[in-house]
């Protein structure tokens, strides 16, 4: 296995198109692993002789693995570099995906899903860190916007593709396809991914140093503010993702096919706005875009709650679902870019906390929105309002303007042709 850890940092100066594509696909593994097998839930319950709650557990264990894996892999990569953890994690994800495909019962499936999330966490956390290693300012915001776009395109494709795969070959085929895809990405990473974190920029000193770095990152008020802005907004999105199948099908009475199309169209909204946000990076203040996104998110969530309390009318709810998701396109990429800018050379640790809290919150939200049963949208509306408000409060109270965050083009003073700041 070739090792590029000794590659002089001067060679790895910018994020190539090939590397961005690899990082984007590794980042997309999370959404694909979440949404691809959703249409199979009823069939899986019968096949594995378990309940709906048992199948839901396989989602929860995956999310927990995805969150905790980032918390471990991110700081580790700040000490030993990005490449080795990426290769090991991707290989583990491939093996675990194959184990999911042959799982004889739900207990083994849940355990394999945890390992799948743990290994897949490497691609998610290291993709952001590698972008931070190789670019700054507008360049970083645009590249992180590209990763966000890929992540939100995946939920557009996954349910439709998953339904076709399951209809043709059964639910186990979904995991065989995931295993094949991850194995292909592993081989690509072996031969195509160089080390991006210079030896002199790494943390040395083991666990003590890692804990110290974690403390330094979390004590940075701006970093923590952008972290919470992103994660609370994501929790609001996951409240919608978890509840919408029941609301759209059970309450609104729409078919599975219409649900899949609506889900895809809503995901397309955040994709389009993310493209716009990436194009505006360096021209419009990142904080201004986040502010606009938060205002729209809070208003859309409040409208959803009002309509949920008054009987869940179909057309207004569907419009507000789309508006809420679209608003997140101005929040996700920009908040991530500013958080990692604040983390500096500790981008692996910064990315780890970002990803861990993101998915731990998602794992907690899924059961919360179902507390009222399958015939009410009120718990979802309450959760979306609460998380949108928490995101806005975090942004307003914890973050302060900096030159990189507030002035369009200010990053040009600190970078040349996409090269990292020295």
Secondary structure as GFF3:
##gff-version 3
##sequence-region A 1 422
A	DSSP	alpha_helix	17	35	.	.	.	ID=ss1
A	DSSP	three_ten_helix	38	40	.	.	.	ID=ss2
A	DSSP	alpha_helix	41	47	.	.	.	ID=ss3
A	DSSP	alpha_helix	52	80	.	.	.	ID=ss4
A	DSSP	alpha_helix	83	102	.	.	.	ID=ss5
A	DSSP	alpha_helix	106	134	.	.	.	ID=ss6
A	DSSP	alpha_helix	137	169	.	.	.	ID=ss7
A	DSSP	alpha_helix	171	192	.	.	.	ID=ss8
A	DSSP	three_ten_helix	199	201	.	.	.	ID=ss9
A	DSSP	alpha_helix	206	219	.	.	.	ID=ss10
A	DSSP	alpha_helix	221	246	.	.	.	ID=ss11
A	DSSP	pi_helix	247	251	.	.	.	ID=ss12
A	DSSP	alpha_helix	256	280	.	.	.	ID=ss13
A	DSSP	alpha_helix	286	309	.	.	.	ID=ss14
A	DSSP	alpha_helix	314	328	.	.	.	ID=ss15
A	DSSP	alpha_helix	332	343	.	.	.	ID=ss16
A	DSSP	three_ten_helix	344	346	.	.	.	ID=ss17
A	DSSP	alpha_helix	347	368	.	.	.	ID=ss18
A	DSSP	alpha_helix	378	398	.	.	.	ID=ss19
A	DSSP	alpha_helix	403	406	.	.	.	ID=ss20
A	DSSP	three_ten_helix	410	414	.	.	.	ID=ss21
###
